[in-house]
Amino acid sequence: MAKKLYREEDGAMVVGVVAGLANYFKQDPTLFRVLAILFLVLTGIFPGILLYLGAWFVMPNRPRHADYTIVE
């Protein structure tokens, strides 16, 4: 079964894109938030914002089904 990338509502600071990426790679969300801020600063903010908005549009929310379980 392939891993799927979802936005995380639990632990989200804005809309859950960075928290979803951290969960996908099984890393600390704080690390990904710091990397996202560095990316924003180093690219002049506008490209990073466009990338974030694109990810927000493309990444689905994690399903909230009662029978849904995370397989590791």
N, C-alpha and C positions, 0 to 999 in steps of 0.2 A: 504494500500500500504506500503510495507516494505521500510525502508531506505536503500540506497545503498552507498557503500564506493567507492569513486573515488579519483584519484590523481587530485590535483588542479593546473592548470597552472597559474592562476591568483594568485599572492601573493606567488608563489613558490620561495624558496631560491635555491634549487638544482633541484629536479625533481617533487616536489609537494606531496610527501608521507606524510610528517608531516602536511602540510597545509590541505590535504585531511582528515587526522585523526581528526584534530581540527574542521573542518567543520562538520564532521560526528557527533561529540559529542557536537557541538555548543559551542565551547570554543575559547578562544583567541589563535591564532597560536603561539604567543610568549611563552606562557606557555608550549605548546607542544614542542617547540624547546629547551627550557631550560631543560625539562624532557628528551628529546632525548640526549642532550649533557651529562647530568648526567648519563644516562644509558650507554652511550659510555665509559665514564670515569670509572664508577664502574664495568663494565664487562671486562675491559681491551681492549677496542676498537674493536678488531676483531669480537666477536660475534654480537655486535651492527651493524657493517658494513655489516655482512652477512645477518642479519635480514632486514636491510634497502634495500639491493640489492634484497632480496627475495620479499619484499613488492613492490618494483619498478617493478619487473617482473610480479607479480600477479595482482596488482591493475590497472584497466583500467583508461584511461583519461576520464574526464567528457565530455559527448557528447556536441557538439557545434551546435546542430540542432536549426533552427529558431523556431520550435514549442515546444522546450524543456523548461519546467519551473520547478523550484524547489518548491516542495510541502512541507509545514511545518505543 
